[in-house]
Structure formats: structure tokens, C-alpha cells
Amino acid sequence: MHINISDIWSSSVEATHEAFLKAILAQALPPQSALLAKLLGRHGARLAISRPAKLREIIEDVESFKSTASDAQRKHFDAACEKLFDYGRFATKSSRPWSAYQLCMSSSYRMCPYCQQSLAVTIYRDHKTSSLRPTLDHFYPKSEYPYLALSLYNLVPSCHTCNSSLKGKENFFTRRHLHPYEDLEAISYDFDIVSYIAHRASASTSPMPQISVKLPLANDPLHEKARRSVETFLARERLAISELELFRFVEALLVYSQGRLDEINASVFPGGKWSLTPETALNFSRSNYKNEWLGAIKRDLYDLGWSE
């Protein structure tokens, strides 16, 4: 159910977030930790809006020079990072002009990219009013890499189930998963149309085909990431509990055709002003599947050619 949302943040959001983190660093006291001074000297200007590949380079470098330090120095460094890159303050509602609420309000997407079963929407008026927003998953956990706690492309708007219940503290740097800001949508879905028609024709005496999760081929560079993502986010199990709704969509695809829709529009809306669209007929927008409930699955079912 993984979708790619690499275009989620506009250039305006990037500029605002970069200025936000730059101000934090400018106001910070000279670092007491030699490790922190080294981090800021090497990577301070790149922490705000670097993309995932660059963030991994930063992790590799920082963890490399941390490995030569003493336990006390590493603990001091982590504590200093947690204080400087204060995610708790960023996540809390306040009158500040930029926080997790303003960031989430700027999102181009409304579904959790890990499951597409839950909304990841924000409702916010001011810091005194009841509000809601998606959780921000630290794709590379802030408990391990506190210097990435405020990095824009390490913050993924997601649902509580995926972020807290399923992913939890699993380290996606050491155990790679599909990244919503980077990787192609390598998980796909298939359905045996012929078997389904046979099942309907036989009055349920033949086995009912199931929608299946497909991984990339074993030699595909995304295979292991996709496999882990399917396991971590329980894609097969969650697909199974959504099959009733998905089979309703299958039935809509079975009876839908552009020709039938044209006939209805010609007879019911002859002027064309209020003509029904395929999106109305199917209750699904193929072009906007990333913002649809279970949109990636419905996209693959739609693309099987039932609407021809």
C-alpha cells in the first residue's frame, strides 16, 4: 500500500523550514560538545532540507566519527542534539509561526503513505483551539539519530497505527524499507479476473480469487525493501480485512464501461452540463489515487482493463 509522496513539500515549505532551522542554529550557544561542533561544521547547513540519500550520508559520517569517541562523549553529544534539535517543542501547538501543525497543513496529501487506510489530515486554527494532525514519523529514528529530529525529509506525515503500533522504534537505516520520499511504488496488487468471472458464473462453487500483494522480482534492488515494508506494515493482513470494500469496487469495475456511461449521460443529462464522470461512476479518481482510500490497490485493479 506504500505510495511515493516525494513531491509533498513545496519550495515555499522547504524555504520556510530551512529558515526555521537556520534560526535555531544561529541562536544556539557555542557547542560544548566537540562532536556537536564537528556535526555542525560538516553538515549544519544541510540538515534542514536534505533529501533521504544525503541524510544517509550524514548518518554514515556522524556515526563514523562518533564510533571513535568515548561513551561519555557520545552520551553528551546525543543529549546536546536532543536539546538543540528539540522536536518536542516543534511538535507542540504554540503561537510560533512554524511548527509541526503548520508543516502538516502544508502537505499535498491526505492519506498515510504506508497504508492508505487512514487519513493523515490536519485541522488547525490557532494554538488555543482543539486541533488534529497526523503523527510525523521520523523515518530514521530520532532516538538513534537525534541530529535529524528536525530534518524535513526525515518527517513523514503518517497514521498512528503505522508510526507507533507497527513501525515503533524499528531502525529503517540499518534495516531498509521503502521510503515514501524516495522509492518507487514497488509493491503492486493483482487479481485473477478470469477466476472471478468463473466464480460468479458457477454460483460460488469455484474458489473465490483473492487480491494478492506482488513484490518486485528477487533480483530487483527494491525487492528486500518492499518485502520488509509489507511485513512491517502488515500489508497482506490489512488487505484481507479490507476485501469487502475492495470487492465492491471490483463489481463496479465489472459493470462499468465508458459506453454505458455515455448512454446514461445522453438520456439523463442530454445537455451535457451535469454529465456524470468516470470518477463519479466508480467513486474513484485514477489520476488522484494517492489521495484515495486504498488508492494504490484500486489503481492496480483499475489498470487490469476491466473498464475497457
C-alpha positions, 0 to 999 in steps of 0.5 A: 500500500506504500505510495511515493509522496516525494513531491509533498513539500513545496519550495515555499515549505522547504524555504520556510523550514530551512529558515526555521532551522537556520534560526535555531542554529544561529541562536544556539550557544557555542557547542560544548560538545566537540562532536556537536561542533564537528556535526555542525561544521560538516553538515549544519547547513544541510540538515534542514532540507536534505533529501533521504540519500544525503541524510544517509550520508550524514548518518554514515559520517556522524556515526563514523566519527562518533564510533571513535569517541568515548561513551561519555562523549557520545552520551553528551553529544546525543543529549546536546542534539536532543536539546538543540534539535528539540522536536518536542517543542516543534511538535507542540501547538504554540503561537510560533509561526512554524511548527509541526501543525503548520508543516502538516497543513502544508502537505499535498496529501491526505492519506498515510503513505504506508497504508492508505487506510487512514487519513493523515489530515490536519485541522488547525486554527490557532494554538488555543483551539482543539486541533488534529494532525497526523503523527510525523514519523521520523523515518530514521529514528530520532532516538538513534539519530537525534541530529535529524529530529528536525530534518524535513525529509526525515518527517513523514506525515503518517497514521498512528497505527503505522508510526507507533503500533507497527513501525515503533522504534524499528531502525529503517537505516540499518534495516531498509524499507521503502521510503515514501520520499524516495522509492518507487511504488514497488509493491503492486496488487493483482487479481485473477479476473478470469477466476472471478468471472468463473466464480460468479458464473458457477454460483460460488462453487469455484474458489473465490480469487483473492487480491494478492500483494506482488513484490518486485522480482528477487533480483530487483534492488527494491525487492528486500525493501518492499518485502520488509515494508509489507511485513512491517506494515502488515500489508497482506493482513490489512488487505484481507480485512479490507476485501469487502470494500475492495470487492465492491469496487471490483463489481463496479469495475465489472459493470462499468464501461465508458459506453454505458456511461455515455448512454446514461449521460445522453438520456439523463443529462442530454445537455451535457452540463451535469454529465456524470464522470468516470470518477463519479461512476466508480467513486474513484479518481485514477489520476488522484489515487494517492489521495484515495482510500486504498488508492494504490490497490484500486489503481492496480485493479483499475489498470487490469482493463476491466473498464475497457 
